[in-house]
Amino acid sequence: MKIRVVSAKDEISTIGEEEIVHLAFRPSNKDIFTLVQTCNNLKAIHIPSSYNKTISKSIQMFLDMQNIALLEGDVWGHRKDINEYYEIKPQIFDRIEDLRKEGNSNDEILDRLGMETRLSKDLIRFLI
């Protein structure tokens, strides 16, 4: 699975049909509206924790009505100048399936993967 990393407001209008977008800047309400209009298949917006605190309640309600998840977290070690996508390795999905087969609950899987990976808990919960 790939997450499109957007590091500036002017990049929003250039992106295509993405399912998950990480905003590496502090988005305004207008930026989020533009993103939702640009990406018809958008399922989640991933933003850093410090930026999540500045998202208005009206935008949160708008995203809920559009069935778009607002995920908190960061993309550790990603370099936008090399690749515009952050990739979640297939091994993580395999690990989720292995933990399910062992009989772990979603909360236990969340805790285990949180320790094993550098992914945020919100993103892991979305993947589960």
Secondary structure as the mmCIF struct_conf table of DSSP 4:
data_model
#
loop_
_struct_conf.conf_type_id
_struct_conf.id
_struct_conf.beg_label_comp_id
_struct_conf.beg_label_asym_id
_struct_conf.beg_label_seq_id
_struct_conf.end_label_comp_id
_struct_conf.end_label_asym_id
_struct_conf.end_label_seq_id
STRN STRN1 LYS A 2 VAL A 6
BEND BEND1 ALA A 8 ALA A 8
HELX_RH_3T_P HELX_RH_3T_P1 LYS A 9 THR A 14
BEND BEND2 GLU A 17 GLU A 17
BEND BEND3 GLU A 19 GLU A 19
STRN STRN2 ILE A 20 LEU A 23
BEND BEND4 PHE A 25 PHE A 25
HELX_RH_AL_P HELX_RH_AL_P1 ASN A 29 THR A 38
TURN_TY1_P TURN_TY1_P1 ASN A 40 ASN A 41
STRN STRN3 ALA A 44 ILE A 47
HELX_RH_AL_P HELX_RH_AL_P2 SER A 49 ASN A 52
TURN_TY1_P TURN_TY1_P2 LYS A 53 THR A 54
HELX_RH_AL_P HELX_RH_AL_P3 LYS A 57 MET A 65
TURN_TY1_P TURN_TY1_P3 GLN A 66 ASN A 67
STRN STRN4 ALA A 69 GLU A 72
TURN_TY1_P TURN_TY1_P4 TRP A 76 GLY A 77
TURN_TY1_P TURN_TY1_P5 LYS A 80 ILE A 82
BEND BEND5 GLU A 84 GLU A 84
STRN STRN5 TYR A 85 GLU A 87
HELX_LH_PP_P HELX_LH_PP_P1 ILE A 88 LYS A 89
HELX_RH_AL_P HELX_RH_AL_P4 PRO A 90 LYS A 101
TURN_TY1_P TURN_TY1_P6 GLU A 102 GLY A 103
HELX_RH_AL_P HELX_RH_AL_P5 ASN A 106 GLU A 116
BEND BEND6 THR A 117 ARG A 118
HELX_RH_AL_P HELX_RH_AL_P6 LYS A 121 LEU A 127
#
